């Protein structure tokens, strides 16, 4: 029996996948590909739109939930509130967000979009959310639900041990029912890292 040479072995495998890795490593490989795509798209967005992926997500979420606190925004994005501090300050400095004191608790700030922020709070090509919308539009409802279940379970596993947001975990109410997550919703492409 002669050994299989590498050329024959490679030709029998799907060249785009490489060697079989097993379920865990294959899933991790795909996660890294998504992460790389998020980072690359975020850099392109900064160059073309003037907003990184995390900033764009913050903008779309604040547009969806005017008067949201940093803690609730962090909860929706699955990050610690301190992670958003720099993002919110930069966006406020650029005139995209306005900060007001919470009349019920002066220690909290409420965020809303400025006129300049509202002008950017529209579906745009070349964004993470546009790529997510195109991808999920090709999936059946059942496949999308399964994918969301897997991603939620993974997010929970990776977030195990993180402290809950300081101001609770209640969700804000959307400004109107017609603005529910659907096409170009932005939050479908939420990003774990909000470093810029």
N, C-alpha and C positions, 0 to 999 in steps of 0.2 A: 504494500500500500504506500503510494507516494504522498508526501506532504502537500497540502494545498499552498500554492504560492500566493503571495500577497496580491498580485494583480488579479488573479481569478477570484480571490476572496472579496476584494474591493468591488469587482464588477457585479458580484451577486448581491451586494448590499445596496441599500439606498444611499447613494453618494452624499446626499444632502444631510443625512443623519450621522454618518460615521459609524463606528463599531457599536454593537449593542451595549447599552450601559446598565440596563435594569431600570425599574420604575422610578426609584428615588433619584438616581443620578440623571436620568433622562429628564425628569421634571425640573430638577435644579438647573440643568443646561438650558431649558426653555425659559426659566425664570431669569437667568442671567442675560439671555437674549432680549427679553422684554425690558429688563433694567437698562441694558445698553441702549436699546431703542428709545427709552424714555429720556435718558441723559442726552443723547444725540439730538433728539427732537427738541428738547428743552433749550439746548444751545442755539439751534436754528431759530427757534421762536424768539429768543432774546435778541438775535441779530435782525430778524425781520419785523417782529411785532413790538419789541422793546419790553417783553415780559418773558420770564422763564416759565417752565411748566408749572411749578408750585405757585408762582405768583398768579398765573392765569387761573389756576384752580381756586385760589383764594378770591380772586375777583369775581368769578362766576358764582361761587357760593355766597359771598356777601351780597351779590346782586339778587340771588334767590332768597336770602334770609336777611333783609335789612334790619339793622339793630342787633346783630348777633354779637355775642361776647367772644373773646379770644379762646376761652375755655371750650365753648360749644363748637367753635370752628375747628379747634384741635381735635376734639372728639370725633367729628365727622371725618376728618382727614386721617385719623389714627396716628396722631403724633402728640408729643407732650406739648403743652401750651408754650413752654419756654422756647421750643423749636420755632414757633411762629413769630416771636418777638421781632427779630431782624427783618423778616419778610414784611410784617405789618408796618414797621417804622419806615422802611424804604418806600413802600407803596403810598404811605401817608405823605412822606416828603415829596414824592413825585406828583402829588395832587390827585391820586386815584381813589384814595380812601379818606373819609373823615372820621374822627374819633370824638365821641361825646361821652360825658360821664353818665353812668346809669343813675337815674333819679331815685331808684330804690336802694342802691348800694354804691356810694361814691367811690368805693375801691375798685369797681369794675368799669371798664370802658366798653361802649357799644360802637360797632363799626357799621358804616354805610358807604355806598359809592358816591363820589362826587359826580358832577356833570361829565368830567373827563373820564372817570371810571365807567359810567353808564355807556358812554360812546364805545367803549371796548367790550362791553358785556353783550356781545353778539356772537353767533356762530362764525367761526373763521377757519378757512382751509389752512393746512400746514401746522395745525395744533395737535396736541395729544388727543384731545377730545374728538377731533375730526377723524383721526385714525381709529380711535375706539369705536366711534359710530359706524364707520365703514366696515370694520371687522364684525361687530355684533349684528349688523344688518344682514349678514350672510348666514347667521346662525338661527336655528329653530329656537322657539321659546324654551323647550326642554333642555337643549344643549346649553343655552345661556344660563338657565337656572342651575344646572349641574356645575358649570364653570364657576358661577358665583358662590355656590356652596363650598367648592374646593378652595377658592381664594379666601373666603371668610374663615374657614377652618385653619388655613395656613396663617392668615393674619393673626388669629387668636393664639395659635401656637407660638408664633414669633414674638407676640406682644405679651406673653405670659410673664407676670411679675412686674409689669409697668404699673405705676400708680394711676388711679382714675383721675380725670380732669378735676381741677380745684373747684369748679362751679357746678358740678353734677354732670349728669349725662343726658339730660332732657334735650330733645331736638327742638329747634325753632320751627315755627309754622311758616310754610311758604307764603309769599305775598299774595299769591292767587292760585287757585286750583288748576288753571290752565297752564301753569308753568311747572308742571311735574317733570321728573326725570324722563326724558324721551330722547328723541333725536337731538344731537348736539348738547346733551345735558351737562357736560363737563365733569360732573362728579363721578361718572362711570369710569373716568380715567384717573382716579385719585392716585396720588403718588405718596409713597412711604417717606421719601426724603424731601424736606422742604428747606434745603440748605441755602437757597437764594431767593 
